[in-house]
């Protein structure tokens, strides 16, 4: 069987070299793992927030700021409860970072010649219709 390059593979080849050409790593595989990581993360967050009687809607926007601190990207009626839970929560930060790394890999593979501007941050939006992971501008407050 001979390797046939797929869209996005060029970026993966740049990042990982021969593993892509040996079909050990594909963009489709990274996307699948990113989706699974996002699902695991959302199940964890929803169970923790349910235990604290935090409701959806309205949506909750979790953002990774450059100092590796998670913050809320938009106000929420139960913001104090959410922020208390987030503060110093290593398990939350670790699980969020896992999702973020997968989506950064996808972005780097899809846009290999474009860097990520400093004001662009990774977001996970928790909505009543399901999660959404995306990159968008966000002004993080310095602490």
C-alpha angles and dihedrals in degrees: 000000000000124000115252114194115238128200109285094021093104090066092046091050088053091050101039108015121202097008088077095049090049086055091240089122126033132170088240090055092049090049091051092051090046090054092049092048090050091050092050091048093050093048089053094047094044092051091049093047092044088055087056094046092246109157137209126242116078097062122247117225114201114194132190109220122203092259088062091250120134117229139169113265095203137021119271128189089239094041094131092056092046093047092048089054092046096048110104092348102151094179091055093047093048094049092045091050091052090057092043093053092053092051091046088054090052092048092047091050093048094044105026096163097049125083123209112256115234094245092056114095134179116254134191112197118201111204135166087250093053141278129311126195119199148144118245142151114279131168106222117205115234114238 
